Amino acid sequence: MIRSYHASKGRSHHDICLIPASVHGTNPASAQMVGMQVVVVACDEQGNIDMQDFKAKCELHSDRLAAVMITYPSTHGVFETSVKPLCELVHEHGGRVYVDGANMNALVGIATSGEFGGDVSHLNLHKTFCIPHGGGGPGVGPVCVMQDLVAFLPGHASAGVAVKVVGAINAAPLGNAAVLPISSMYCRMMGADGLKHATESAILSANYISVQLKHHYPTLYAS
Ligand SMILES: Cc1ncc(COP(=O)(O)O)c(C=O)c1O
């Protein structure tokens, strides 16, 4: 979709999507589905994105760089300290930063991806906001973008949502709408302080389990 938009405006093709080796398989799959070419970035021995490799690939593909997709904290469970410079680097090369919101339960109330450099992010209500996760779904959630990307959000002619550049991407305008009241009620009942507390206890619990099980399962990566 992004590629055909650029093509229709007579612009050069920006179709390279950098994706770190640590990400979930759905990230390269999504990039491929919209016609992007995936370029994998290496991770170092601590499981962090290898910034040297990242910089080299930004420079090599600068002319065609569309985006990087990252997950924060990473799929390795680490809050990578290089995330801000990473986002800045992509922006310097004209690319955008997609932050996979799958691990948002470790950020809610503490940080937002837009603050550290993300341009687009989805929230998985079925992971972070109380929708049961398992048995294949029901997955649903909003896509959040920086102001200058609002025009590229999908529209839906039959639902009264104006179609600007991108039309419907789903037959149902609001996706799996019947589950949305669950997340809405969860947020209202928790309140801002409650949501922040849930994040803090999620991080504490993850570390507690890791320490309790350390004689049985190694913790592969840590900050
Ligand atoms: C980092 C990451 N991205 C994407 C996904 C896929 O999520 P979904 O259930 O929305 O397909 C997962 C699944 O756990 C994940 O861990």
The ligand as an SDF file (V2000), in Angstrom:
LIG
                    3D

 16 16  0  0  0  0  0  0  0  0999 V2000
    6.4350   -9.4140   19.5750 C   0  0  0  0  0  0  0  0  0  0  0  0
    5.1690  -10.0430   19.0500 C   0  0  0  0  0  0  0  0  0  0  0  0
    4.6050   -9.5410   17.9360 N   0  0  0  0  0  0  0  0  0  0  0  0
    3.4750  -10.0750   17.4180 C   0  0  0  0  0  0  0  0  0  0  0  0
    2.8610  -11.1530   18.0050 C   0  0  0  0  0  0  0  0  0  0  0  0
    1.6080  -11.6960   17.3660 C   0  0  0  0  0  0  0  0  0  0  0  0
    0.5370  -11.2270   18.0510 O   0  0  0  0  0  0  0  0  0  0  0  0
   -0.9870  -11.4460   17.6550 P   0  0  0  0  0  0  0  0  0  0  0  0
   -1.5680  -12.3000   18.7120 O   0  0  0  0  0  0  0  0  0  0  0  0
   -1.5800  -10.0850   17.6970 O   0  0  0  0  0  0  0  0  0  0  0  0
   -1.0230  -12.0700   16.3070 O   0  0  0  0  0  0  0  0  0  0  0  0
    3.3960  -11.7060   19.1700 C   0  0  0  0  0  0  0  0  0  0  0  0
    2.7240  -12.8360   19.8410 C   0  0  0  0  0  0  0  0  0  0  0  0
    2.8730  -13.1200   20.9770 O   0  0  0  0  0  0  0  0  0  0  0  0
    4.5760  -11.1310   19.7100 C   0  0  0  0  0  0  0  0  0  0  0  0
    5.1520  -11.6090   20.8340 O   0  0  0  0  0  0  0  0  0  0  0  0
  1  2  1  0
  2  3  1  0
  2 15  2  0
  3  4  2  0
  4  5  1  0
  5  6  1  0
  5 12  2  0
  6  7  1  0
  7  8  1  0
  8  9  2  0
  8 10  1  0
  8 11  1  0
 12 13  1  0
 12 15  1  0
 13 14  2  0
 15 16  1  0
M  END
$$$$
